[in-house]
Amino acid sequence: TEGKLVTVRSSRDGIANVTKLSNGNYRVTALNPGITYIIFEISDGSQELTHASVGVTVKTGVTQGGVSAKNISYF
């Protein structure tokens, strides 16, 4: 992705927040109950090269979990 713009964001404000960490990973933090999509986009100038999204459901009373990892795949 050298020279490309990588954008990672939540599709809905107020449900989850996405923060880029100093090690290059991203942290998704739940804010309020609801459904959002975490959107991943790679662009080169005004041209979108890749788009993917992952659905996230935030519920009250659920224990935080997940696996911290960094995985880059090229096809």
C-alpha positions as CSV (number, residue, x, y, z in Angstrom):
1,T,0.0,0.0,0.0
2,E,3.0,2.3,-0.4
3,G,1.9,5.7,-1.8
4,K,-1.8,4.8,-1.3
5,L,-4.3,6.3,1.1
6,V,-5.7,3.8,3.7
7,T,-9.0,4.9,5.4
8,V,-10.6,2.9,8.2
9,R,-13.8,4.3,9.7
10,S,-17.2,3.5,11.2
11,S,-20.2,3.9,9.0
12,R,-22.3,5.4,11.8
13,D,-21.2,8.1,14.3
14,G,-21.9,7.4,17.9
15,I,-21.9,3.5,17.7
16,A,-18.2,2.8,17.5
17,N,-15.0,4.8,17.1
18,V,-12.0,3.7,15.1
19,T,-8.5,4.8,16.1
20,K,-5.2,4.1,14.4
21,L,-2.5,2.9,16.9
22,S,1.1,3.8,16.8
23,N,2.0,0.2,15.7
24,G,-0.2,0.5,12.6
25,N,-3.1,-1.5,13.9
26,Y,-6.6,-0.1,14.4
27,R,-8.7,-0.2,17.6
28,V,-12.5,-0.3,17.4
29,T,-14.1,1.1,20.6
30,A,-17.8,0.6,21.3
31,L,-19.7,3.8,22.2
32,N,-23.4,3.0,22.2
33,P,-25.7,0.0,21.3
34,G,-26.4,-0.3,17.6
35,I,-25.2,-1.7,14.4
36,T,-22.4,-0.2,12.3
37,Y,-19.9,-1.3,9.6
38,I,-16.2,-0.8,9.9
39,I,-15.2,0.3,6.4
40,F,-11.7,-0.3,5.0
41,E,-10.8,1.7,1.8
42,I,-7.5,2.0,-0.2
43,S,-7.3,4.7,-2.8
44,D,-4.8,6.2,-5.1
45,G,-5.8,9.9,-5.5
46,S,-9.4,10.0,-6.4
47,Q,-9.6,6.4,-7.6
48,E,-10.8,3.8,-5.0
49,L,-8.8,0.6,-5.4
50,T,-10.2,-1.6,-2.6
51,H,-13.3,-1.4,-0.4
52,A,-14.3,-3.9,2.3
53,S,-16.6,-3.6,5.4
54,V,-17.2,-5.7,8.5
55,G,-20.5,-5.5,10.4
56,V,-20.3,-4.8,14.1
57,T,-23.1,-5.1,16.6
58,V,-22.6,-3.2,19.9
59,K,-24.8,-4.5,22.7
60,T,-25.1,-3.4,26.4
61,G,-23.6,-5.8,28.9
62,V,-21.4,-7.7,26.5
63,T,-17.8,-8.4,27.6
64,Q,-15.2,-6.8,25.4
65,G,-13.2,-9.3,23.3
66,G,-11.3,-9.8,20.1
67,V,-7.9,-10.7,18.8
68,S,-5.2,-8.2,18.1
69,A,-3.4,-9.0,14.9
70,K,-2.0,-7.5,11.7
71,N,-2.6,-9.3,8.5
72,I,-1.8,-8.0,5.0
73,S,-2.8,-10.0,1.9
74,Y,-2.1,-9.2,-1.7
75,F,-4.1,-10.9,-4.6
